[in-house]
Amino acid sequence: MYVCSCFGITDKQVKEHAAAGACTPRQIASATKAGTDCGSCVRTIQGLLGRGACPRRELLEKGRTGAAVLAPESELVEAA
């Protein structure tokens, strides 16, 4: 099934990229361009990604934030 008709991206391709580590629609867009034209496929991509295992999400939920994952805590406080 086509997910993104603008760029001809299928649900199989989205799932393959998700299996390779893409956790968000933005990461799928970086890999495939899906969701970057008209945007009507973004919700479908979100649905395909679901709430499955995501290394970054797992780190955030465990409270383990490193420099590679988020900005230092001091920057977060200043921005707020």
N, CA, C and O atoms as a Tripos MOL2 file, in Angstrom:
@<TRIPOS>MOLECULE
protein
  320   319    80     0     0
PROTEIN
NO_CHARGES

@<TRIPOS>ATOM
      1 N           0.8450   -1.1740    0.0000 N.3       1 MET1
      2 CA          0.0000    0.0000    0.0000 C.3       1 MET1
      3 C           0.8950    1.2430    0.0000 C.2       1 MET1
      4 O           1.8780    1.3220    0.7370 O.2       1 MET1
      5 N           0.5310    2.2020   -0.8370 N.am      2 TYR2
      6 CA          1.2710    3.4560   -0.8590 C.3       2 TYR2
      7 C           0.8770    4.3080    0.3430 C.2       2 TYR2
      8 O          -0.3040    4.5070    0.6290 O.2       2 TYR2
      9 N           1.8890    4.7990    1.0300 N.am      3 VAL3
     10 CA          1.6840    5.6990    2.1620 C.3       3 VAL3
     11 C           1.8020    7.1340    1.6730 C.2       3 VAL3
     12 O           0.9890    7.9920    2.0180 O.2       3 VAL3
     13 N           2.8180    7.3790    0.8700 N.am      4 CYS4
     14 CA          3.0780    8.7170    0.3340 C.3       4 CYS4
     15 C           2.9740    8.6600   -1.1900 C.2       4 CYS4
     16 O           3.8490    8.1260   -1.8720 O.2       4 CYS4
     17 N           1.9040    9.2140   -1.6920 N.am      5 SER5
     18 CA          1.7230    9.1890   -3.1430 C.3       5 SER5
     19 C           2.6020   10.2330   -3.8330 C.2       5 SER5
     20 O           2.9010   10.0950   -5.0190 O.2       5 SER5
     21 N           3.0170   11.2650   -3.1150 N.am      6 CYS6
     22 CA          3.8810   12.2810   -3.7070 C.3       6 CYS6
     23 C           5.2290   11.6920   -4.1290 C.2       6 CYS6
     24 O           5.7680   12.0520   -5.1750 O.2       6 CYS6
     25 N           5.7670   10.7910   -3.3170 N.am      7 PHE7
     26 CA          7.0890   10.2300   -3.5900 C.3       7 PHE7
     27 C           7.0610    8.7170   -3.7960 C.2       7 PHE7
     28 O           8.1150    8.0940   -3.9230 O.2       7 PHE7
     29 N           5.8810    8.1230   -3.8300 N.am      8 GLY8
     30 CA          5.7560    6.6960   -4.0990 C.3       8 GLY8
     31 C           6.3320    5.7990   -3.0140 C.2       8 GLY8
     32 O           6.9240    4.7620   -3.3130 O.2       8 GLY8
     33 N           6.1630    6.1900   -1.7630 N.am      9 ILE9
     34 CA          6.7000    5.4290   -0.6380 C.3       9 ILE9
     35 C           5.6140    4.5010   -0.0970 C.2       9 ILE9
     36 O           4.4780    4.9140    0.1330 O.2       9 ILE9
     37 N           5.9920    3.2430    0.1000 N.am     10 THR10
     38 CA          5.0300    2.2370    0.5630 C.3      10 THR10
     39 C           5.1530    2.0140    2.0650 C.2      10 THR10
     40 O           6.1270    2.4190    2.7000 O.2      10 THR10
     41 N           4.1330    1.3560    2.6110 N.am     11 ASP11
     42 CA          4.1790    1.0120    4.0310 C.3      11 ASP11
     43 C           5.3370    0.0630    4.3190 C.2      11 ASP11
     44 O           5.9300    0.1120    5.3970 O.2      11 ASP11
     45 N           5.6590   -0.7940    3.3630 N.am     12 LYS12
     46 CA          6.7840   -1.7110    3.5280 C.3      12 LYS12
     47 C           8.0950   -0.9390    3.6850 C.2      12 LYS12
     48 O           8.9260   -1.2870    4.5240 O.2      12 LYS12
     49 N           8.2790    0.1070    2.8790 N.am     13 GLN13
     50 CA          9.4910    0.9240    2.9780 C.3      13 GLN13
     51 C           9.5640    1.6360    4.3220 C.2      13 GLN13
     52 O          10.6300    1.7050    4.9340 O.2      13 GLN13
     53 N           8.4390    2.1640    4.7810 N.am     14 VAL14
     54 CA          8.4090    2.8380    6.0870 C.3      14 VAL14
     55 C           8.7840    1.8480    7.1820 C.2      14 VAL14
     56 O           9.5780    2.1680    8.0670 O.2      14 VAL14
     57 N           8.2150    0.6460    7.1250 N.am     15 LYS15
     58 CA          8.5160   -0.3710    8.1340 C.3      15 LYS15
     59 C           9.9740   -0.7980    8.0880 C.2      15 LYS15
     60 O          10.5730   -1.0590    9.1310 O.2      15 LYS15
     61 N          10.5500   -0.8710    6.9010 N.am     16 GLU16
     62 CA         11.9720   -1.2200    6.7740 C.3      16 GLU16
     63 C          12.8560   -0.1530    7.4130 C.2      16 GLU16
     64 O          13.8170   -0.4750    8.1120 O.2      16 GLU16
     65 N          12.5340    1.1060    7.1740 N.am     17 HIS17
     66 CA         13.3080    2.1940    7.7840 C.3      17 HIS17
     67 C          13.1080    2.2150    9.2960 C.2      17 HIS17
     68 O          14.0450    2.5020   10.0400 O.2      17 HIS17
     69 N          11.9040    1.9160    9.7520 N.am     18 ALA18
     70 CA         11.6450    1.8530   11.1890 C.3      18 ALA18
     71 C          12.4600    0.7240   11.8200 C.2      18 ALA18
     72 O          13.0100    0.8880   12.9090 O.2      18 ALA18
     73 N          12.5370   -0.4120   11.1430 N.am     19 ALA19
     74 CA         13.3310   -1.5330   11.6470 C.3      19 ALA19
     75 C          14.8150   -1.1890   11.6910 C.2      19 ALA19
     76 O          15.5650   -1.7320   12.5030 O.2      19 ALA19
     77 N          15.2300   -0.2780   10.8090 N.am     20 ALA20
     78 CA         16.6270    0.1480   10.7670 C.3      20 ALA20
     79 C          16.9210    1.2620   11.7710 C.2      20 ALA20
     80 O          18.0630    1.7080   11.8810 O.2      20 ALA20
     81 N          15.8940    1.7190   12.5100 N.am     21 GLY21
     82 CA         16.1360    2.7010   13.5610 C.3      21 GLY21
     83 C          15.4020    4.0180   13.4550 C.2      21 GLY21
     84 O          15.5100    4.8430   14.3610 O.2      21 GLY21
     85 N          14.6590    4.2500   12.3840 N.am     22 ALA22
     86 CA         13.8920    5.4970   12.2640 C.3      22 ALA22
     87 C          12.7030    5.4250   13.2220 C.2      22 ALA22
     88 O          11.8640    4.5310   13.1120 O.2      22 ALA22
     89 N          12.6370    6.3640   14.1560 N.am     23 CYS23
     90 CA         11.6140    6.3230   15.2050 C.3      23 CYS23
     91 C          10.5120    7.3570   15.0330 C.2      23 CYS23
     92 O           9.4640    7.2610   15.6710 O.2      23 CYS23
     93 N          10.7430    8.3390   14.1800 N.am     24 THR24
     94 CA          9.7990    9.4420   14.0630 C.3      24 THR24
     95 C           9.4740    9.7110   12.5960 C.2      24 THR24
     96 O          10.2380    9.3310   11.7100 O.2      24 THR24
     97 N           8.3450   10.3630   12.3400 N.am     25 PRO25
     98 CA          8.0310   10.7530   10.9640 C.3      25 PRO25
     99 C           9.1400   11.6220   10.3510 C.2      25 PRO25
    100 O           9.3940   11.5400    9.1500 O.2      25 PRO25
    101 N           9.7820   12.4270   11.1460 N.am     26 ARG26
    102 CA         10.8620   13.2700   10.6390 C.3      26 ARG26
    103 C          12.0420   12.4210   10.1660 C.2      26 ARG26
    104 O          12.6590   12.7290    9.1470 O.2      26 ARG26
    105 N          12.3550   11.3570   10.8990 N.am     27 GLN27
    106 CA         13.4470   10.4760   10.4800 C.3      27 GLN27
    107 C          13.0630    9.7060    9.2170 C.2      27 GLN27
    108 O          13.9080    9.4670    8.3550 O.2      27 GLN27
    109 N          11.8000    9.3210    9.1070 N.am     28 ILE28
    110 CA         11.3230    8.6740    7.8830 C.3      28 ILE28
    111 C          11.4390    9.6630    6.7240 C.2      28 ILE28
    112 O          11.8570    9.2900    5.6280 O.2      28 ILE28
    113 N          11.0720   10.9200    6.9660 N.am     29 ALA29
    114 CA         11.1610   11.9500    5.9290 C.3      29 ALA29
    115 C          12.6000   12.1530    5.4740 C.2      29 ALA29
    116 O          12.8550   12.3440    4.2850 O.2      29 ALA29
    117 N          13.5350   12.1130    6.4040 N.am     30 SER30
    118 CA         14.9460   12.2760    6.0500 C.3      30 SER30
    119 C          15.4230   11.1510    5.1480 C.2      30 SER30
    120 O          16.2430   11.3590    4.2530 O.2      30 SER30
    121 N          14.8990    9.9560    5.3940 N.am     31 ALA31
    122 CA         15.3280    8.7900    4.6260 C.3      31 ALA31
    123 C          14.6040    8.6550    3.2920 C.2      31 ALA31
    124 O          15.1760    8.1480    2.3270 O.2      31 ALA31
    125 N          13.3300    9.1100    3.2280 N.am     32 THR32
    126 CA         12.5130    8.8200    2.0480 C.3      32 THR32
    127 C          11.8710   10.0290    1.3910 C.2      32 THR32
    128 O          11.3890    9.9240    0.2630 O.2      32 THR32
    129 N          11.8510   11.1720    2.0630 N.am     33 LYS33
    130 CA         11.1390   12.3830    1.6560 C.3      33 LYS33
    131 C           9.6280   12.2930    1.9180 C.2      33 LYS33
    132 O           8.9100   13.2700    1.7070 O.2      33 LYS33
    133 N           9.1420   11.1340    2.3750 N.am     34 ALA34
    134 CA          7.7120   10.9960    2.6710 C.3      34 ALA34
    135 C           7.3100   12.0060    3.7330 C.2      34 ALA34
    136 O           7.9790   12.1360    4.7590 O.2      34 ALA34
    137 N           6.2340   12.7120    3.4900 N.am     35 GLY35
    138 CA          5.7360   13.6950    4.4400 C.3      35 GLY35
    139 C           6.2930   15.0870    4.2400 C.2      35 GLY35
    140 O           5.9460   16.0010    4.9880 O.2      35 GLY35
    141 N           7.1480   15.2700    3.2490 N.am     36 THR36
    142 CA          7.7700   16.5830    3.0620 C.3      36 THR36
    143 C           7.1240   17.4270    1.9790 C.2      36 THR36
    144 O           7.4960   18.5870    1.7980 O.2      36 THR36
    145 N           6.1540   16.8620    1.2470 N.am     37 ASP37
    146 CA          5.5140   17.6440    0.1900 C.3      37 ASP37
    147 C           4.1580   18.1350    0.6920 C.2      37 ASP37
    148 O           4.0760   19.2230    1.2620 O.2      37 ASP37
    149 N           3.1100   17.3700    0.4950 N.am     38 CYS38
    150 CA          1.7810   17.8300    0.9100 C.3      38 CYS38
    151 C           1.5050   17.5350    2.3900 C.2      38 CYS38
    152 O           0.6760   18.2040    3.0070 O.2      38 CYS38
    153 N           2.1950   16.5370    2.9630 N.am     39 GLY39
    154 CA          2.0530   16.2420    4.3860 C.3      39 GLY39
    155 C           0.8780   15.3680    4.7610 C.2      39 GLY39
    156 O           0.7000   15.0630    5.9400 O.2      39 GLY39
    157 N           0.0670   14.9530    3.7990 N.am     40 SER40
    158 CA         -1.1250   14.1710    4.1420 C.3      40 SER40
    159 C          -0.7950   12.7710    4.6540 C.2      40 SER40
    160 O          -1.6580   12.1100    5.2310 O.2      40 SER40
    161 N           0.4350   12.3090    4.4550 N.am     41 CYS41
    162 CA          0.8030   10.9590    4.8750 C.3      41 CYS41
    163 C           1.4140   10.9100    6.2750 C.2      41 CYS41
    164 O           1.6690    9.8220    6.7910 O.2      41 CYS41
    165 N           1.6480   12.0430    6.8870 N.am     42 VAL42
    166 CA          2.3440   12.0620    8.1680 C.3      42 VAL42
    167 C           1.5920   11.2680    9.2400 C.2      42 VAL42
    168 O           2.2100   10.5180    9.9950 O.2      42 VAL42
    169 N           0.2950   11.4200    9.3140 N.am     43 ARG43
    170 CA         -0.4770   10.6700   10.3170 C.3      43 ARG43
    171 C          -0.4300    9.1660   10.0530 C.2      43 ARG43
    172 O          -0.3920    8.3730   10.9940 O.2      43 ARG43
    173 N          -0.4320    8.7770    8.7990 N.am     44 THR44
    174 CA         -0.3240    7.3560    8.4590 C.3      44 THR44
    175 C           1.0420    6.8250    8.8720 C.2      44 THR44
    176 O           1.1510    5.7160    9.3940 O.2      44 THR44
    177 N           2.0770    7.6130    8.6380 N.am     45 ILE45
    178 CA          3.4250    7.2190    9.0420 C.3      45 ILE45
    179 C           3.4930    7.0930   10.5630 C.2      45 ILE45
    180 O           4.0820    6.1440   11.0810 O.2      45 ILE45
    181 N           2.8970    8.0380   11.2730 N.am     46 GLN46
    182 CA          2.8580    7.9620   12.7350 C.3      46 GLN46
    183 C           2.1770    6.6770   13.1830 C.2      46 GLN46
    184 O           2.6330    6.0210   14.1190 O.2      46 GLN46
    185 N           1.0940    6.3200   12.5180 N.am     47 GLY47
    186 CA          0.3790    5.0950   12.8410 C.3      47 GLY47
    187 C           1.2120    3.8520   12.5920 C.2      47 GLY47
    188 O           1.1580    2.8990   13.3700 O.2      47 GLY47
    189 N           1.9840    3.8550   11.5110 N.am     48 LEU48
    190 CA          2.8470    2.7150   11.2130 C.3      48 LEU48
    191 C           3.9810    2.5960   12.2230 C.2      48 LEU48
    192 O           4.3760    1.4900   12.5910 O.2      48 LEU48
    193 N           4.5020    3.7250   12.6690 N.am     49 LEU49
    194 CA          5.5880    3.7000   13.6430 C.3      49 LEU49
    195 C           5.0800    3.2930   15.0190 C.2      49 LEU49
    196 O           5.7810    2.6240   15.7780 O.2      49 LEU49
    197 N           3.8580    3.7000   15.3310 N.am     50 GLY50
    198 CA          3.2640    3.3380   16.6160 C.3      50 GLY50
    199 C           4.1050    3.7630   17.7970 C.2      50 GLY50
    200 O           4.8790    4.7170   17.7280 O.2      50 GLY50
    201 N           3.9350    3.0410   18.8660 N.am     51 ARG51
    202 CA          4.6850    3.3240   20.0890 C.3      51 ARG51
    203 C           5.6880    2.2100   20.3450 C.2      51 ARG51
    204 O           5.9630    1.8570   21.4920 O.2      51 ARG51
    205 N           6.2240    1.6690   19.2820 N.am     52 GLY52
    206 CA          7.1700    0.5660   19.3930 C.3      52 GLY52
    207 C           8.4970    0.9870   19.9830 C.2      52 GLY52
    208 O           8.6760    2.1310   20.4010 O.2      52 GLY52
    209 N           9.4070    0.0620   20.0110 N.am     53 ALA53
    210 CA         10.7260    0.3090   20.5710 C.3      53 ALA53
    211 C          11.4600    1.3780   19.7680 C.2      53 ALA53
    212 O          11.5610    1.3060   18.5440 O.2      53 ALA53
    213 N          11.9530    2.3390   20.4720 N.am     54 CYS54
    214 CA         12.7350    3.4150   19.8690 C.3      54 CYS54
    215 C          13.8750    3.7060   20.8320 C.2      54 CYS54
    216 O          13.6250    4.1060   21.9690 O.2      54 CYS54
    217 N          15.1160    3.5160   20.4080 N.am     55 PRO55
    218 CA         16.2380    3.7160   21.3350 C.3      55 PRO55
    219 C          16.2150    5.0680   22.0350 C.2      55 PRO55
    220 O          16.4490    5.1360   23.2420 O.2      55 PRO55
    221 N          15.9390    6.1390   21.3060 N.am     56 ARG56
    222 CA         15.9250    7.4630   21.9320 C.3      56 ARG56
    223 C          14.7800    7.5790   22.9210 C.2      56 ARG56
    224 O          14.9630    8.0930   24.0240 O.2      56 ARG56
    225 N          13.5920    7.1030   22.5340 N.am     57 ARG57
    226 CA         12.4360    7.1660   23.4180 C.3      57 ARG57
    227 C          12.7000    6.3710   24.6890 C.2      57 ARG57
    228 O          12.3580    6.8150   25.7850 O.2      57 ARG57
    229 N          13.3130    5.1880   24.5420 N.am     58 GLU58
    230 CA         13.6110    4.3690   25.7110 C.3      58 GLU58
    231 C          14.5710    5.0930   26.6510 C.2      58 GLU58
    232 O          14.4050    5.0260   27.8680 O.2      58 GLU58
    233 N          15.5730    5.7830   26.1050 N.am     59 LEU59
    234 CA         16.4990    6.5430   26.9350 C.3      59 LEU59
    235 C          15.7800    7.6650   27.6740 C.2      59 LEU59
    236 O          16.0210    7.8890   28.8600 O.2      59 LEU59
    237 N          14.8990    8.3660   26.9730 N.am     60 LEU60
    238 CA         14.1730    9.4730   27.5930 C.3      60 LEU60
    239 C          13.2590    8.9750   28.7050 C.2      60 LEU60
    240 O          13.1690    9.6000   29.7610 O.2      60 LEU60
    241 N          12.5800    7.8540   28.4750 N.am     61 GLU61
    242 CA         11.6690    7.3200   29.4810 C.3      61 GLU61
    243 C          12.4160    6.8340   30.7180 C.2      61 GLU61
    244 O          11.8780    6.8820   31.8240 O.2      61 GLU61
    245 N          13.6480    6.3660   30.5410 N.am     62 LYS62
    246 CA         14.4600    5.8980   31.6640 C.3      62 LYS62
    247 C          15.1740    7.0480   32.3490 C.2      62 LYS62
    248 O          15.7850    6.8630   33.4010 O.2      62 LYS62
    249 N          15.1020    8.2320   31.7620 N.am     63 GLY63
    250 CA         15.7570    9.3910   32.3460 C.3      63 GLY63
    251 C          17.2310    9.4880   32.0340 C.2      63 GLY63
    252 O          17.9560   10.2650   32.6560 O.2      63 GLY63
    253 N          17.6720    8.7100   31.0830 N.am     64 ARG64
    254 CA         19.0820    8.7410   30.6900 C.3      64 ARG64
    255 C          19.2260    9.6390   29.4810 C.2      64 ARG64
    256 O          18.9460    9.2340   28.3530 O.2      64 ARG64
    257 N          19.6560   10.8390   29.7210 N.am     65 THR65
    258 CA         19.8350   11.7770   28.6200 C.3      65 THR65
    259 C          21.2980   12.1390   28.5370 C.2      65 THR65
    260 O          21.8820   12.6270   29.5050 O.2      65 THR65
    261 N          21.8780   11.9080   27.4120 N.am     66 GLY66
    262 CA         23.2810   12.2390   27.1900 C.3      66 GLY66
    263 C          23.3950   13.3820   26.2120 C.2      66 GLY66
    264 O          22.3990   13.8200   25.6370 O.2      66 GLY66
    265 N          24.5810   13.8550   26.0250 N.am     67 ALA67
    266 CA         24.8050   14.9760   25.1140 C.3      67 ALA67
    267 C          24.3870   14.6380   23.6950 C.2      67 ALA67
    268 O          23.9600   15.5170   22.9460 O.2      67 ALA67
    269 N          24.5050   13.3760   23.3200 N.am     68 ALA68
    270 CA         24.1400   12.9880   21.9620 C.3      68 ALA68
    271 C          22.6310   12.9190   21.7760 C.2      68 ALA68
    272 O          22.1400   12.9400   20.6470 O.2      68 ALA68
    273 N          21.9000   12.8390   22.8730 N.am     69 VAL69
    274 CA         20.4540   12.6850   22.7760 C.3      69 VAL69
    275 C          19.7490   14.0230   22.9650 C.2      69 VAL69
    276 O          18.8800   14.3810   22.1710 O.2      69 VAL69
    277 N          20.1090   14.7530   23.9910 N.am     70 LEU70
    278 CA         19.4820   16.0470   24.2650 C.3      70 LEU70
    279 C          20.5520   17.0780   24.5960 C.2      70 LEU70
    280 O          21.7060   16.7400   24.8630 O.2      70 LEU70
    281 N          20.1500   18.3180   24.5740 N.am     71 ALA71
    282 CA         21.0570   19.3820   24.9820 C.3      71 ALA71
    283 C          21.3400   19.2390   26.4740 C.2      71 ALA71
    284 O          20.5350   18.6640   27.2060 O.2      71 ALA71
    285 N          22.4690   19.7550   26.9220 N.am     72 PRO72
    286 CA         22.7680   19.6980   28.3520 C.3      72 PRO72
    287 C          21.6530   20.3380   29.1640 C.2      72 PRO72
    288 O          20.9710   21.2490   28.6950 O.2      72 PRO72
    289 N          21.4770   19.8530   30.3820 N.am     73 GLU73
    290 CA         20.3990   20.3470   31.2360 C.3      73 GLU73
    291 C          20.4420   21.8370   31.4410 C.2      73 GLU73
    292 O          19.3920   22.4760   31.5200 O.2      73 GLU73
    293 N          21.6390   22.4190   31.5320 N.am     74 SER74
    294 CA         21.7540   23.8590   31.7370 C.3      74 SER74
    295 C          21.1510   24.6470   30.5800 C.2      74 SER74
    296 O          20.5790   25.7160   30.7920 O.2      74 SER74
    297 N          21.2750   24.1260   29.3470 N.am     75 GLU75
    298 CA         20.6770   24.8030   28.1990 C.3      75 GLU75
    299 C          19.1580   24.7070   28.2410 C.2      75 GLU75
    300 O          18.4590   25.6340   27.8310 O.2      75 GLU75
    301 N          18.6480   23.5730   28.7440 N.am     76 LEU76
    302 CA         17.2000   23.4040   28.8390 C.3      76 LEU76
    303 C          16.6060   24.3830   29.8340 C.2      76 LEU76
    304 O          15.5260   24.9260   29.6020 O.2      76 LEU76
    305 N          17.2940   24.6110   30.9290 N.am     77 VAL77
    306 CA         16.7990   25.5430   31.9540 C.3      77 VAL77
    307 C          16.8000   26.9680   31.4130 C.2      77 VAL77
    308 O          15.8470   27.7190   31.6230 O.2      77 VAL77
    309 N          17.8850   27.3390   30.7090 N.am     78 GLU78
    310 CA         17.9710   28.6910   30.1590 C.3      78 GLU78
    311 C          16.9120   28.9520   29.1110 C.2      78 GLU78
    312 O          16.4070   30.0690   28.9960 O.2      78 GLU78
    313 N          16.5710   27.9220   28.3430 N.am     79 ALA79
    314 CA         15.5870   28.1040   27.2810 C.3      79 ALA79
    315 C          14.1800   28.2460   27.8280 C.2      79 ALA79
    316 O          13.3200   28.8350   27.1740 O.2      79 ALA79
    317 N          13.9360   27.7250   29.0000 N.am     80 ALA80
    318 CA         12.5850   27.7550   29.5890 C.3      80 ALA80
    319 C          12.2630   29.0600   30.1590 C.2      80 ALA80
    320 O          11.1680   29.2490   30.6900 O.2      80 ALA80
@<TRIPOS>BOND
     1     1     2 1
     2     2     3 1
     3     3     4 2
     4     3     5 am
     5     5     6 1
     6     6     7 1
     7     7     8 2
     8     7     9 am
     9     9    10 1
    10    10    11 1
    11    11    12 2
    12    11    13 am
    13    13    14 1
    14    14    15 1
    15    15    16 2
    16    15    17 am
    17    17    18 1
    18    18    19 1
    19    19    20 2
    20    19    21 am
    21    21    22 1
    22    22    23 1
    23    23    24 2
    24    23    25 am
    25    25    26 1
    26    26    27 1
    27    27    28 2
    28    27    29 am
    29    29    30 1
    30    30    31 1
    31    31    32 2
    32    31    33 am
    33    33    34 1
    34    34    35 1
    35    35    36 2
    36    35    37 am
    37    37    38 1
    38    38    39 1
    39    39    40 2
    40    39    41 am
    41    41    42 1
    42    42    43 1
    43    43    44 2
    44    43    45 am
    45    45    46 1
    46    46    47 1
    47    47    48 2
    48    47    49 am
    49    49    50 1
    50    50    51 1
    51    51    52 2
    52    51    53 am
    53    53    54 1
    54    54    55 1
    55    55    56 2
    56    55    57 am
    57    57    58 1
    58    58    59 1
    59    59    60 2
    60    59    61 am
    61    61    62 1
    62    62    63 1
    63    63    64 2
    64    63    65 am
    65    65    66 1
    66    66    67 1
    67    67    68 2
    68    67    69 am
    69    69    70 1
    70    70    71 1
    71    71    72 2
    72    71    73 am
    73    73    74 1
    74    74    75 1
    75    75    76 2
    76    75    77 am
    77    77    78 1
    78    78    79 1
    79    79    80 2
    80    79    81 am
    81    81    82 1
    82    82    83 1
    83    83    84 2
    84    83    85 am
    85    85    86 1
    86    86    87 1
    87    87    88 2
    88    87    89 am
    89    89    90 1
    90    90    91 1
    91    91    92 2
    92    91    93 am
    93    93    94 1
    94    94    95 1
    95    95    96 2
    96    95    97 am
    97    97    98 1
    98    98    99 1
    99    99   100 2
   100    99   101 am
   101   101   102 1
   102   102   103 1
   103   103   104 2
   104   103   105 am
   105   105   106 1
   106   106   107 1
   107   107   108 2
   108   107   109 am
   109   109   110 1
   110   110   111 1
   111   111   112 2
   112   111   113 am
   113   113   114 1
   114   114   115 1
   115   115   116 2
   116   115   117 am
   117   117   118 1
   118   118   119 1
   119   119   120 2
   120   119   121 am
   121   121   122 1
   122   122   123 1
   123   123   124 2
   124   123   125 am
   125   125   126 1
   126   126   127 1
   127   127   128 2
   128   127   129 am
   129   129   130 1
   130   130   131 1
   131   131   132 2
   132   131   133 am
   133   133   134 1
   134   134   135 1
   135   135   136 2
   136   135   137 am
   137   137   138 1
   138   138   139 1
   139   139   140 2
   140   139   141 am
   141   141   142 1
   142   142   143 1
   143   143   144 2
   144   143   145 am
   145   145   146 1
   146   146   147 1
   147   147   148 2
   148   147   149 am
   149   149   150 1
   150   150   151 1
   151   151   152 2
   152   151   153 am
   153   153   154 1
   154   154   155 1
   155   155   156 2
   156   155   157 am
   157   157   158 1
   158   158   159 1
   159   159   160 2
   160   159   161 am
   161   161   162 1
   162   162   163 1
   163   163   164 2
   164   163   165 am
   165   165   166 1
   166   166   167 1
   167   167   168 2
   168   167   169 am
   169   169   170 1
   170   170   171 1
   171   171   172 2
   172   171   173 am
   173   173   174 1
   174   174   175 1
   175   175   176 2
   176   175   177 am
   177   177   178 1
   178   178   179 1
   179   179   180 2
   180   179   181 am
   181   181   182 1
   182   182   183 1
   183   183   184 2
   184   183   185 am
   185   185   186 1
   186   186   187 1
   187   187   188 2
   188   187   189 am
   189   189   190 1
   190   190   191 1
   191   191   192 2
   192   191   193 am
   193   193   194 1
   194   194   195 1
   195   195   196 2
   196   195   197 am
   197   197   198 1
   198   198   199 1
   199   199   200 2
   200   199   201 am
   201   201   202 1
   202   202   203 1
   203   203   204 2
   204   203   205 am
   205   205   206 1
   206   206   207 1
   207   207   208 2
   208   207   209 am
   209   209   210 1
   210   210   211 1
   211   211   212 2
   212   211   213 am
   213   213   214 1
   214   214   215 1
   215   215   216 2
   216   215   217 am
   217   217   218 1
   218   218   219 1
   219   219   220 2
   220   219   221 am
   221   221   222 1
   222   222   223 1
   223   223   224 2
   224   223   225 am
   225   225   226 1
   226   226   227 1
   227   227   228 2
   228   227   229 am
   229   229   230 1
   230   230   231 1
   231   231   232 2
   232   231   233 am
   233   233   234 1
   234   234   235 1
   235   235   236 2
   236   235   237 am
   237   237   238 1
   238   238   239 1
   239   239   240 2
   240   239   241 am
   241   241   242 1
   242   242   243 1
   243   243   244 2
   244   243   245 am
   245   245   246 1
   246   246   247 1
   247   247   248 2
   248   247   249 am
   249   249   250 1
   250   250   251 1
   251   251   252 2
   252   251   253 am
   253   253   254 1
   254   254   255 1
   255   255   256 2
   256   255   257 am
   257   257   258 1
   258   258   259 1
   259   259   260 2
   260   259   261 am
   261   261   262 1
   262   262   263 1
   263   263   264 2
   264   263   265 am
   265   265   266 1
   266   266   267 1
   267   267   268 2
   268   267   269 am
   269   269   270 1
   270   270   271 1
   271   271   272 2
   272   271   273 am
   273   273   274 1
   274   274   275 1
   275   275   276 2
   276   275   277 am
   277   277   278 1
   278   278   279 1
   279   279   280 2
   280   279   281 am
   281   281   282 1
   282   282   283 1
   283   283   284 2
   284   283   285 am
   285   285   286 1
   286   286   287 1
   287   287   288 2
   288   287   289 am
   289   289   290 1
   290   290   291 1
   291   291   292 2
   292   291   293 am
   293   293   294 1
   294   294   295 1
   295   295   296 2
   296   295   297 am
   297   297   298 1
   298   298   299 1
   299   299   300 2
   300   299   301 am
   301   301   302 1
   302   302   303 1
   303   303   304 2
   304   303   305 am
   305   305   306 1
   306   306   307 1
   307   307   308 2
   308   307   309 am
   309   309   310 1
   310   310   311 1
   311   311   312 2
   312   311   313 am
   313   313   314 1
   314   314   315 1
   315   315   316 2
   316   315   317 am
   317   317   318 1
   318   318   319 1
   319   319   320 2
@<TRIPOS>SUBSTRUCTURE
     1 MET1         2 RESIDUE 1 A MET
     2 TYR2         6 RESIDUE 1 A TYR
     3 VAL3        10 RESIDUE 1 A VAL
     4 CYS4        14 RESIDUE 1 A CYS
     5 SER5        18 RESIDUE 1 A SER
     6 CYS6        22 RESIDUE 1 A CYS
     7 PHE7        26 RESIDUE 1 A PHE
     8 GLY8        30 RESIDUE 1 A GLY
     9 ILE9        34 RESIDUE 1 A ILE
    10 THR10       38 RESIDUE 1 A THR
    11 ASP11       42 RESIDUE 1 A ASP
    12 LYS12       46 RESIDUE 1 A LYS
    13 GLN13       50 RESIDUE 1 A GLN
    14 VAL14       54 RESIDUE 1 A VAL
    15 LYS15       58 RESIDUE 1 A LYS
    16 GLU16       62 RESIDUE 1 A GLU
    17 HIS17       66 RESIDUE 1 A HIS
    18 ALA18       70 RESIDUE 1 A ALA
    19 ALA19       74 RESIDUE 1 A ALA
    20 ALA20       78 RESIDUE 1 A ALA
    21 GLY21       82 RESIDUE 1 A GLY
    22 ALA22       86 RESIDUE 1 A ALA
    23 CYS23       90 RESIDUE 1 A CYS
    24 THR24       94 RESIDUE 1 A THR
    25 PRO25       98 RESIDUE 1 A PRO
    26 ARG26      102 RESIDUE 1 A ARG
    27 GLN27      106 RESIDUE 1 A GLN
    28 ILE28      110 RESIDUE 1 A ILE
    29 ALA29      114 RESIDUE 1 A ALA
    30 SER30      118 RESIDUE 1 A SER
    31 ALA31      122 RESIDUE 1 A ALA
    32 THR32      126 RESIDUE 1 A THR
    33 LYS33      130 RESIDUE 1 A LYS
    34 ALA34      134 RESIDUE 1 A ALA
    35 GLY35      138 RESIDUE 1 A GLY
    36 THR36      142 RESIDUE 1 A THR
    37 ASP37      146 RESIDUE 1 A ASP
    38 CYS38      150 RESIDUE 1 A CYS
    39 GLY39      154 RESIDUE 1 A GLY
    40 SER40      158 RESIDUE 1 A SER
    41 CYS41      162 RESIDUE 1 A CYS
    42 VAL42      166 RESIDUE 1 A VAL
    43 ARG43      170 RESIDUE 1 A ARG
    44 THR44      174 RESIDUE 1 A THR
    45 ILE45      178 RESIDUE 1 A ILE
    46 GLN46      182 RESIDUE 1 A GLN
    47 GLY47      186 RESIDUE 1 A GLY
    48 LEU48      190 RESIDUE 1 A LEU
    49 LEU49      194 RESIDUE 1 A LEU
    50 GLY50      198 RESIDUE 1 A GLY
    51 ARG51      202 RESIDUE 1 A ARG
    52 GLY52      206 RESIDUE 1 A GLY
    53 ALA53      210 RESIDUE 1 A ALA
    54 CYS54      214 RESIDUE 1 A CYS
    55 PRO55      218 RESIDUE 1 A PRO
    56 ARG56      222 RESIDUE 1 A ARG
    57 ARG57      226 RESIDUE 1 A ARG
    58 GLU58      230 RESIDUE 1 A GLU
    59 LEU59      234 RESIDUE 1 A LEU
    60 LEU60      238 RESIDUE 1 A LEU
    61 GLU61      242 RESIDUE 1 A GLU
    62 LYS62      246 RESIDUE 1 A LYS
    63 GLY63      250 RESIDUE 1 A GLY
    64 ARG64      254 RESIDUE 1 A ARG
    65 THR65      258 RESIDUE 1 A THR
    66 GLY66      262 RESIDUE 1 A GLY
    67 ALA67      266 RESIDUE 1 A ALA
    68 ALA68      270 RESIDUE 1 A ALA
    69 VAL69      274 RESIDUE 1 A VAL
    70 LEU70      278 RESIDUE 1 A LEU
    71 ALA71      282 RESIDUE 1 A ALA
    72 PRO72      286 RESIDUE 1 A PRO
    73 GLU73      290 RESIDUE 1 A GLU
    74 SER74      294 RESIDUE 1 A SER
    75 GLU75      298 RESIDUE 1 A GLU
    76 LEU76      302 RESIDUE 1 A LEU
    77 VAL77      306 RESIDUE 1 A VAL
    78 GLU78      310 RESIDUE 1 A GLU
    79 ALA79      314 RESIDUE 1 A ALA
    80 ALA80      318 RESIDUE 1 A ALA
